[in-house]
Amino acid sequence: MKTFVIATLALLSSCSISAAETDLIKQGEYLARAGDCVACHTAKGGKPFAGGLPMETPIGVIYSTNITPDKTGLGDYSFEDFDKAVRQGVAKSGSTLYPAMPYPSYARVSESDMQALYAYFMKGVEPVAQENKDSDIPWPLSMRWPLTAWRWMFAPAVEDYQAKAGTDPVISRGAYLVEGLGHCGACHTPRALTMQEKALNAQDGSAFLSGSAPLEGWIAKSLRGDHKDGLGSWSEEQLVQFLKTGRSDRSAVFGGMSDVVVHSMQYLSQDDLTAIARYLKSLPAMDPKDQPHQYDKQVAQALWKGDDSQRGASVYIDNCAACHRTDGHGYTRVFPALAGNPVLQTADATSLINIVLNGGTLPATHTAPSTFTMPAFAWRLSDQEVADVVSFIRGSWGNQGAPVKASEVADLRKNDMRTTSGDDLGQVTQKH
């Protein structure tokens, strides 16, 4: 009888441990979603987390690593090895990771969350045998020792996030997610010549989340409180809707942010999305003279009357107005409004030029299952026509974006899309 009782207690203890471990793995899966790990560590058509995704950097192409629990990935990593790589940027081999791995942001992640992430990647992810790829960075830039010096100079000390006393707990949660796991600053904060982010959190100054330089053909826009090119014109509710569905009353997701919504944001709880939105809305504007957008109906009235004499207007009528309308208001949560859209008024027009040339797809999400595609116009519009229509959009309906030049379009156009087909009937131009 005594043996039976002991065995029963041991079994119950084992079940209790197993349940706790299951909960930890589930928590780690959620945190991995919040960190959007799958987007960077999965190659197109590849197995989840097996690495191999090429990423452009100013010095060449690097490839994301295998982070599955196979021996070619994290299979022999202890928690200490894992924690050192994620929060300090030091691989098990002792070499410093490229800061494309956003360890300066992850330095703020709590140790308890790191334990959950480790449990998930070691026991909740399918092992994949796939060797890591060497970078395409030429020597001597490929040497690793300068990365160590860079880490010593610019990576912050590992320290769990601590909210200031009296801070709204919702905003504190949002700050933890945005500044830490979400690593939003890795894309949305400008970098210095030495490639470190100019600010890692709101306390570091107004450069934090103030927008990036062009990368892979896109601009990561400002997330600060400016109306012109930030989030000043967005409500908290609209921002939550955008993060969850990739669309809102004002805009639609595109570029690299599409992956963030598809792989990460749509899986977060309503409370966490609200926390992120409320934190972002707490950031002040960069420009103290910033004013809300004032709609100007002159262009809409001219187009309504058939007056397309303004430069770029006829190109807009022929190619854009059917979806975005002559008044620039678009169609809610389907074709985004152009009037007052902050994406179109950034100092650098790269994103707008890119989407006109190459098109884009508004991806489906669980709560917004419809997919909408904007076609590419590079095959039918010349550099000058693209420049004209982009300038028209950036300066109409009260928008305050500066005009662009044909040379700017030429710099972004792909070589196989340099001329029109000649008949404007949808035939893709042959490669030259």
N, C-alpha and C positions, 0 to 999 in steps of 0.2 A: 504493500500500500504506500509506504514511504517513497519507494522508487517511482511509483506511478505519479504521485503528487509532484515530485521533483521534475520528472519528465514533462508533466503538464505545464508547470511554471516555466520551464525552459522554452517550451513551444510557444506559450503566450508571450514570453519576452521576445522571442525571435519574430513573431508576427508583429509585435509593437514596433520593433526596430525597422522591419520591412515597410510598415505603413509610414513611419516617419521619413524613411529614405525615399519612398515614392513621392511624398509631399515635397521633399527637398528637390527632387528631380523636376517635378512640375513647376516649382518656383523658378528653378534654373532655366527651364524652357521659356517661361514668360519673360525672364530677364534677358535671355538671348534674343527674343523678339524685340524687346525694348532697345537693345543695342544694335539691332539689324545685322547681326553677325553673318547670317546666311547670304545676304546680298553681296558682300565682298568676298566671302570664302567659298563661293560656288561659281564655277565657270559656266558659260552658256552651254546648255546641254549636258552638263556634268552632274555628278552625284552631290547632294547637299553636303556642304562643309568640307569637301575634298580639295578645295583650293584650285589654283590654276587660272584664276581670273586675271587678265592683263589690266594693269592700271598705269595710266600715263603720269609721269612726273616731269618736272623741268629738266631732269638729267637723264631721262630714259624710261623704259618700261620695266616695271616690276610685276611679279605675279604673287597673288595671295597664296597662303600656305594651307596645307591640309590640317584641319583641326578636329578630325574624327579620332576615335580612340584606337586606331590602328598604329602599328609600330612605325609606319611612315609619317604619322601625324603626332598625336599626343599620347600614344599608347604607353610610353614609359615615363610620362610626366607625373611627378608627385604634385600634391596641392601646392607646395612651396614653389615648384618649378612653374606651374601654371600661373600662380599669383605674380611671380616675378616677371613673367612674360607680359601678362595683361596690364599690370599696374605700373611696372617699371620699364618695360620695353627691352628686357634682357632675355634672350632665348636660353634654352637649357644648355646649349653649347657655350654660353658665355658671351656670344656676339650680340651687338645692339641691333634691334629691329629698326627697319625704316619707319619713320614717323607717319607713313601712310596708315600704319597701325596706330590708332589714336590713343596711345597710352598716356599722353599728357592729360587727356580728359578722364580716362579710366582711373587715374591716380586718386580720384575722389570717390570711387565706388567703395562701399563698405565691405569689410572682410566677410560679414555674414552673407552678403549677396555673392561674393566671390566663391564662398563654399557651395552655394546653390548652383552657380554656373559650372563649377568643377564637377559636381555630381551629375549634372545634365550632360555635359560633353563626354564624360567617361562612361556613363551608364544609360543615357537616354538617346544617344546618337549612334547610328549604324556605322561600324568601322568600314573604311574604304582604303584599300591598298593602292596608294597613288603617291609616287615620289614628288617632292616639291621641285619646281622649276627654277633654274637660275635666272637672275635678272638679265635684261638686255642693256644694262648700263655699261658703257665702255670704260676700260681702264684709263686713267687712274681714278675716275669718279666712282668706280665700283668698289674701291677699298672701304673696308668697314670701320677702320679706326677713327675716321672723322665723325662717324655717327656717334661713337662713344663720347667724343668731345662735345658734340651737339647736345647729347642727352644730359651731360653734366651741366651745360650752360643753361638749357632751356626747359627741361622736363621738371615739373614740380615734385616736391617730396610726396610720397604716398601718405595720404591723410584722409580718414573718413570725413565725408561732408558733415559740417556742423552748421546748423541754421543759427542766425543771430537771435538773441532773446527778443521776444515780442513780435517776431515775424509771423505773418499769416501761415499756418501750417500747410494750407493748400499751395501757396506760392513756394514754400520751402520744398515741398515734394516736387513741384514743377522744376525748381532750380536744380535739384538733385538729378532729375531725369535729363534735363536739357544740357547741363554742364558736365554731367558724368556719362552714364551709359548711352544716352542719346547722341553724345559727342557732336552736337549741332554746330559748334564752333569750328570743327574741323573743315567744314565746307563754307559756313556762313560768316566766318571772321577773316578779315584780310591778314595776309602774312607779310613778314618783313623780308628783306633781301636774303637773310639767313634762314628763311623758310619756317620760322616759328610763328605761331599765331600771335598777333599783337596783343591779345587779351584772352585769358582762359575763363573768365567769369565776369559778372557785372561789376564786381568791385575793382577790376583791373582797368576800367575806363570805358569810354563810349565806343571804342573800336569793336568791342565784343558784339558779335552778331550783326555787324553793320554792312555785310555783303562782301563777296569775294571778287577776285580777279577771274577772268575766263579760264575754265578748265574743261577740256574735252568738248568745247563748243557751247558751254552753258555758263551762265552767271548764277551763283547762289545769292539770291537777293537779300537785302537787309530785312531783319526781323525786328527792328526797333520801331519806335512809335511814330515815325514820320508818315504823313499821309501820302506824299508824293511817291515815294519808292519803298516804303516800309509797310507796317501793319496798322498804321494809325486809323485807316478807314475801315478796318475789320472789327467786328464785335467779337467777344469771347465765344459766343455761340457759333458764329460763322467759322471761326478758326477751328473749333472742335469738329464741326461738320467736315471741314476740308481735310483735317488729319485723318478722320475716320473713313471718309468716302473718296477722297481725292478730288472733290468738287464742292463748290459752295455757290451762294448767290452771286458772288463776285468773280470767281476765278476757277481754274481747273489745273490739275497737276500735270507736269511735263518734265522731261529730262530725268536727271538722276533722282529727283524727288519722287518720281513714280515708283521706283523700287522701294523707297522708304515707306510709302503708304501701303504698297502691296505686301511687302514682307514684314513690316514692323507695326506701323501706327494702327492699322485696322484691327489688330489683335489686342490692343491695349484696352484696359477698362475705361469706362466712362469717367471715373474719378481721376485716373491718371491723365487722360486727354484733357480734362478740365484743368488739372493742375498745370500741365504744360502750357495751355492757352493762357491761363491767368498769369503765369510767370512771364510769358512773352509780352503780354499786354502791360505788364508793370515796367517794362523797359522804356525810358524816355526817348524822345526823338533826338536824332543827331543835330538837326537844324533847328535852332530855337525860334526861327521865323517861319517854320513850316505851317502851312495853312491847309484846311480841308479842300478837296477837289470841288471846283465849281463847274457844273456842266455848262457848256457853251453850245447852243442849239444852231448856230449859224451854218456849220457844215452840214448838219442833218437837213436843215431847210433847203440848202442849195442842192443837195443830192436828191431830195424829194421832188424838186422842181426840174430835175434833169440837168442841172448845171454841174458838169464834171471837169470844168476848166482848170481847177486847182491841180498842181503837179501831184501825180500819184492817185488822184481821185478816180480816173477812168480804170486804172489797174485794180483799184479797190472794188469798184462796181462789178467788174468782170470776174473777179476771183475770190472776193471775200464777203461781199455784202449779203449773199444768200444765207450764210450762217451767222454772221456777226451783225447784220442789219445796217442800214444806212444811218441809223441813229447811234450806232456803236454799243447798243445795250445787249446784243446777243440773245441767247435763250437760256434761262436759268438752269444751272446744273447740267447743261448739255453743251452749248457753245458759249464760252466765257465772254463776258462783257469786255469791250476794249476801252470804253469811256471810263476814265478814272482808274484804270487797272494799274497798280503800282509796278508790275513786272515790266510794263511797256515804257516806264518813265525813268528807268535807271540810267545813270550816266553812260554806261556801256550798253550798247544795243545788241550785243552778241547773241543773247538768247532769242530775241525776236527775229533777227536775221536767220539764225539757224533753223527755227521752226518754220519760217516761210520757205526756206530752201529745201529742207528735208522732211517736213511734216512731223506728225507726232500722234500718239495714241493715248487717249484717256482710258486707263485700264479699269476693268471691272473689279469690284470689291464685294465682300459678302453682303453688305447693306446697300450697295449700288451696283447691281449686276450687269448693267449695260455698258458696252464698250463703244466709244466713238473715236473716229480717226480723222485727223486733218491731213489731207493729201500733201505731198511734196510739190513745190512749184518750180524747183530748180530747172526742170526739163523744158519749161515753157517761158520762163521770165529771164530776161537778161540781167546782168549786174545792175545796170542803171534802173531798170524797171523795179527790181527788188528794193533798191535804195529809195526810189521814189515812193513806193507804197509803204515801206517801213517808216519813212519820214512823215508821210501823210497820217498814218495811224498814231505816231508819237506826238503829233502836233494838233490833232483834231479833238472835238468834243470837250475842250478844256484841258486836255493832256498837255504836259509841259516837258516832254522829252525833246532833246535836240535832234536835228536832222542828221542823216548818215550819208556817207559818200559811197559811190560805186566801188571804190577801191577797198572799202571795208567788207563789202559783199564778196568781192573777188578773193579776198584772203581766206574766207570761210568756205567758199564753194569747192566741192570736190572736183577733181580733174575730170571725172567721167560725166559731169553734169555742167560743163562749162558753156555749152551752147544749147539753144532751143532745138526742138525737132523740126521746126519750120512749118508745121501745119497746125499746131495747137489742138490736136485731136487726141492727145493722151499717149502718144507713142514716145517711149523712153529713148533718149538720144543714145546713139551708138558711142562706145568708148573711143577716144582718140589717142 
